Every structure is written in structure tokens, then in C-alpha cells.
Amino acid sequence: VAVSPCRGAMMDNRFATALVIACVLSLISTIYMAASIGTDFWYEYHTLSPAENVSEAGRSIWEEFVSRDADEKTYTDALFRCNGTVGLWRRCITVPKNSHWYSPPETDMTTNCISFSLSDQFVEKYVEPGNHNSGTDFNRTYLWRLQFLLPFVSIGLMCFGALIGLCACACRSLYPAIATGVLHFLAGLCTLGLVGCYVAGIELLHRKLPLPEDVRGEFGWSFCLACVSAPLQFMAAALFIWAARTNRKEFTLLKAYRVA
């Protein structure tokens, strides 16, 4: 049984198209994931009567917010009152540029941020935020630690998958693409776990520290980037695995036809 060259070329084009699309999806998901990690808009608070409009209160809040001794309750209250935003690495509030005199927020407000230290990422969370004698809240503690670790695991898996993909190109073989697909699938699970941990952590925090009546909280665009990254990783994984497995089956059939 003869196999026409056109059929073989058509199959090669099909696999190549799948791999190109998978690579593009992988690149976009990596960019989205890196952008979400590096920005501070995972969660945003909006208040109708921000305390920073009062100069003395605004200065006091800022001093407590930037203090290395600030506990979870202290900086969370500041986030509530000062239109705060929270990222995986930093927390920000909006304060007056001039802390000595009242200044209209439309012209003289500025957003200042402080980074979570590495020790902050692994610090224990308490059953009653701010009360060190209330005992450790293990759920929130491990959710916080996972939301810090999982994005780096996700990016690491995708980078390792990219290296395997380069090796596959050098060897002119689609078989290593299965490993690349599996790594992207695991990366997607890590990203999905990150999103779930973050949502659960925010919900548990707000049960301990309910939002004031004049404060509205919502997930920001950094969080949305992570949400979009997960399905892109899964789609890239599916395309990598499909291309490799289908190519192997087609190659086996071609060998069978040639033997016949």
C-alpha cells in the first residue's frame, strides 16, 4: 500500500500548526502569570469616606502601615480606610502628599506601597487577627504560604517545559512534546490552586475582619490575569499532548502501510 506525499505533508502541517498554537498559548500564559505576580491589584478596596482626608489621621495610618511591627489587623484596617490594594508581594494605600494640611483627593493624593518581606510570607496567621494569644489559624496560614509558592512553581514548570520543547526541536522529534504537555498541565493545576487559595484566604480574612459598611471590596485585574492564565496553560497542554500522541499513531500506521 503506497502513501502519497501529499497526505504526509498535510499531517506534518497539522501537527506543526498545533505546536505553534500551543507555543503561543504557553507564551501568553507565562506573560500573564508574570504580570499578575509582579502587580499589586489582586484585591482592591474602595471607600466612600476615606480617612486620609483628615491630615492627622492620614499621617497616623501611614506610619502604622509602613511599620515593620504592623500586624495583619493594623495594615488591613488601613487598606479598608485608604482605598488599599493588595498583591502577592506588596500592599498599597492612598494617602495625602502633604500630611500636614487638608488637600483635596483629586489633586494631592498619592499611592504608596510597602513590600511583604520573605518572613511576612511565612508568618503565622492568628485566629483573631492582631491577637497573638488567640492561637494559630492553620487554614489561613497555609493558604497564604501556598498563594506565595504556587505561582513560582507554575512558572518554573512552564520554563522547564519550554526547555524540553527546545530539545525536541533540536532532535526533530515530537515525542518530548508529551512531557512538555504534562508539565503545562501541572502548571495549570498550580495556577488554578493559586486562584483557589487566594479566594479562600480573602473570604476567611473577611469573616474575621468584616468590611465596614462604606467599604467595597473586589478582585482586581492582577487576579483576573492569573484566572486567564490557567485555561491557557490547559489548552497548551492539550495541544502538545495531542500533537505528540497523534503523530506517534500516524507514524506507526505509516510503518505498517510500508511493511504491507
C-alpha positions as CSV (number, residue, x, y, z in Angstrom):
1,V,0.0,0.0,0.0
2,A,1.5,3.3,-1.1
3,V,1.2,6.5,1.0
4,S,1.0,9.7,-1.0
5,P,3.4,12.6,-0.2
6,C,0.5,15.0,0.0
7,R,-1.0,13.1,2.8
8,G,2.2,13.1,4.8
9,A,2.8,16.8,4.2
10,M,-0.8,17.6,5.3
11,M,-0.3,15.7,8.5
12,D,3.0,17.5,9.2
13,N,1.3,20.8,8.7
14,R,-1.4,19.8,11.0
15,F,1.0,18.9,13.8
16,A,3.1,22.0,13.2
17,T,0.0,24.2,13.4
18,A,-1.0,22.6,16.7
19,L,2.5,23.1,18.1
20,V,2.7,26.7,17.0
21,I,-0.7,27.5,18.6
22,A,0.4,25.6,21.8
23,C,3.6,27.6,22.0
24,V,1.8,30.9,21.5
25,L,-0.7,30.0,24.3
26,S,2.2,29.0,26.5
27,L,4.0,32.3,25.9
28,I,0.8,34.3,26.6
29,S,0.0,32.4,29.8
30,T,3.6,32.9,31.0
31,I,3.4,36.7,30.4
32,Y,0.0,36.9,32.1
33,M,1.3,34.9,35.1
34,A,4.5,37.0,35.4
35,A,2.4,40.2,35.2
36,S,0.0,39.0,37.8
37,I,2.8,38.1,40.2
38,G,4.5,41.5,39.8
39,T,1.5,43.8,40.2
40,D,-0.5,44.9,43.2
41,F,-4.1,44.6,42.1
42,W,-5.1,41.2,43.3
43,Y,-7.7,42.7,45.6
44,E,-8.9,46.3,45.8
45,Y,-10.8,48.2,48.5
46,H,-12.9,51.3,47.7
47,T,-14.3,53.5,50.5
48,L,-16.7,56.4,50.2
49,S,-15.3,58.3,53.2
50,P,-11.5,57.7,53.2
51,A,-9.8,58.6,56.5
52,E,-6.8,60.1,54.7
53,N,-8.9,63.2,54.0
54,V,-8.1,64.2,57.6
55,S,-4.5,65.1,57.6
56,E,-3.6,63.9,61.2
57,A,-5.4,60.6,60.7
58,G,-3.9,60.0,57.3
59,R,-0.4,60.5,58.7
60,S,-1.0,58.2,61.6
61,I,-2.4,55.5,59.4
62,W,0.6,55.7,57.0
63,E,3.1,55.5,59.9
64,E,1.4,52.3,61.3
65,F,1.0,50.9,57.8
66,V,4.8,51.1,57.0
67,S,5.9,50.0,60.4
68,R,7.8,46.6,60.4
69,D,5.8,45.8,63.5
70,A,2.4,46.2,61.8
71,D,0.3,43.1,62.3
72,E,-2.4,41.8,59.9
73,K,-5.2,43.7,61.6
74,T,-3.3,47.0,61.5
75,Y,-2.5,47.0,57.8
76,T,-5.9,45.5,56.9
77,D,-7.7,48.3,58.7
78,A,-5.5,50.8,56.8
79,L,-6.4,49.1,53.5
80,F,-10.1,49.4,54.4
81,R,-9.9,53.1,55.2
82,C,-7.5,54.3,52.5
83,N,-8.6,52.7,49.2
84,G,-6.0,50.0,49.5
85,T,-4.8,47.4,47.0
86,V,-3.1,44.1,47.8
87,G,-0.8,42.0,45.6
88,L,1.2,38.8,46.3
89,W,4.3,40.8,47.2
90,R,3.1,44.3,48.2
91,R,0.3,46.2,49.8
92,C,-0.6,49.8,48.9
93,I,-2.8,52.6,50.3
94,T,-3.7,56.1,49.0
95,V,-2.5,58.9,51.3
96,P,-2.1,62.7,51.0
97,K,1.1,64.1,49.5
98,N,1.1,66.8,52.2
99,S,0.3,65.2,55.5
100,H,0.1,68.5,57.5
101,W,-2.8,70.2,55.7
102,Y,-6.0,69.1,54.2
103,S,-5.7,68.6,50.5
104,P,-8.4,67.6,48.0
105,P,-8.0,64.0,47.0
106,E,-8.5,64.9,43.3
107,T,-5.1,66.7,43.2
108,D,-3.0,65.9,46.2
109,M,-3.3,62.2,46.8
110,T,-0.7,59.6,46.1
111,T,-0.4,55.8,46.3
112,N,2.4,54.4,48.5
113,C,3.3,50.8,48.8
114,I,5.3,48.6,51.1
115,S,6.6,45.1,50.2
116,F,5.9,42.0,52.2
117,S,9.2,40.6,53.4
118,L,10.1,37.0,52.9
119,S,9.4,36.4,56.6
120,D,6.0,38.0,56.2
121,Q,5.1,35.4,53.6
122,F,5.6,32.6,56.1
123,V,4.4,34.3,59.2
124,E,1.6,32.6,61.2
125,K,-1.9,33.9,60.9
126,Y,-3.9,34.1,64.1
127,V,-7.5,33.0,64.9
128,E,-8.2,36.7,65.8
129,P,-6.1,38.9,63.5
130,G,-3.7,41.1,65.6
131,N,-4.2,39.0,68.8
132,H,-1.1,36.8,69.2
133,N,-2.7,35.0,72.1
134,S,-5.6,33.7,70.1
135,G,-3.7,30.7,68.6
136,T,-2.7,29.9,65.1
137,D,-5.2,29.8,62.3
138,F,-3.7,26.9,60.3
139,N,-6.1,27.3,57.3
140,R,-5.2,30.9,56.6
141,T,-1.6,30.3,57.4
142,Y,-1.1,27.6,54.8
143,L,-3.4,29.2,52.3
144,W,-1.2,32.3,52.5
145,R,2.0,30.3,52.1
146,L,0.6,28.4,49.1
147,Q,-0.5,31.5,47.3
148,F,3.1,32.7,47.6
149,L,4.7,29.4,46.4
150,L,2.4,28.2,43.7
151,P,2.9,30.9,41.1
152,F,6.6,30.3,41.1
153,V,6.1,26.6,40.8
154,S,3.8,27.2,37.9
155,I,6.3,29.5,36.0
156,G,9.1,27.1,36.8
157,L,7.2,24.1,35.3
158,M,6.4,26.1,32.1
159,C,10.0,27.2,31.7
160,F,11.2,23.6,32.2
161,G,8.6,22.6,29.6
162,A,10.0,25.2,27.2
163,L,13.5,23.7,27.6
164,I,12.2,20.3,26.8
165,G,10.4,21.8,23.8
166,L,13.7,23.3,22.5
167,C,15.3,19.9,22.9
168,A,12.5,18.3,20.9
169,C,13.1,20.9,18.1
170,A,16.8,20.1,18.1
171,C,16.1,16.4,17.9
172,R,13.4,16.9,15.3
173,S,11.0,14.7,17.3
174,L,7.5,15.3,18.6
175,Y,7.8,12.7,21.4
176,P,9.2,15.1,24.1
177,A,6.2,17.3,23.4
178,I,4.2,14.8,25.7
179,A,6.5,15.8,28.6
180,T,6.0,19.5,27.7
181,G,2.3,19.0,27.7
182,V,2.3,17.2,31.1
183,L,4.4,20.0,32.6
184,H,2.0,22.6,31.3
185,F,-0.9,20.7,32.7
186,L,0.7,20.6,36.1
187,A,1.5,24.3,35.8
188,G,-2.2,24.9,35.1
189,L,-3.2,23.0,38.2
190,C,-0.7,25.1,40.2
191,T,-2.2,28.3,38.8
192,L,-5.7,27.0,39.5
193,G,-4.7,26.2,43.0
194,L,-3.2,29.6,43.4
195,V,-6.5,31.3,42.4
196,G,-8.5,29.0,44.8
197,C,-6.1,29.6,47.7
198,Y,-6.3,33.4,47.2
199,V,-10.1,33.4,47.0
200,A,-10.4,31.2,50.1
201,G,-7.8,33.3,52.0
202,I,-9.7,36.6,51.3
203,E,-13.0,35.1,52.3
204,L,-11.7,33.7,55.6
205,L,-10.0,37.1,56.3
206,H,-13.2,39.0,55.7
207,R,-15.0,36.6,58.1
208,K,-12.5,37.6,60.8
209,L,-12.4,41.3,59.8
210,P,-15.7,42.2,58.1
211,L,-15.7,45.0,55.6
212,P,-17.1,48.3,57.0
213,E,-20.4,49.4,55.6
214,D,-18.9,52.2,53.5
215,V,-16.2,50.0,52.0
216,R,-16.5,47.8,48.9
217,G,-14.0,45.1,48.0
218,E,-13.4,43.4,44.7
219,F,-10.9,41.3,42.9
220,G,-8.6,43.3,40.7
221,W,-7.1,42.9,37.2
222,S,-3.9,41.1,38.5
223,F,-6.2,38.4,39.9
224,C,-8.0,38.2,36.5
225,L,-4.7,37.7,34.7
226,A,-4.0,34.6,36.8
227,C,-7.5,33.4,36.2
228,V,-7.0,33.7,32.4
229,S,-3.5,32.1,32.6
230,A,-4.8,28.8,33.9
231,P,-7.1,27.8,31.0
232,L,-4.4,28.9,28.5
233,Q,-2.0,26.5,30.2
234,F,-4.5,23.7,30.0
235,M,-5.2,24.4,26.3
236,A,-1.5,24.5,25.5
237,A,-1.0,21.2,27.4
238,A,-3.8,19.6,25.4
239,L,-2.4,20.7,22.1
240,F,1.1,19.5,23.0
241,I,-0.1,16.0,24.1
242,W,-2.5,15.7,21.2
243,A,0.2,16.5,18.6
244,A,2.7,14.1,20.1
245,R,0.3,11.2,20.6
246,T,-1.4,11.6,17.2
247,N,1.9,11.9,15.4
248,R,3.1,8.7,17.1
249,K,0.0,6.9,15.9
250,E,0.3,8.2,12.4
251,F,4.0,7.2,12.3
252,T,3.0,3.7,13.5
253,L,0.4,3.4,10.7
254,L,2.8,4.6,8.1
255,K,5.3,1.9,9.1
256,A,2.5,-0.7,8.9
257,Y,1.5,0.5,5.5
258,R,5.1,0.4,4.2
259,V,5.5,-3.1,5.6
260,A,2.3,-4.2,3.9
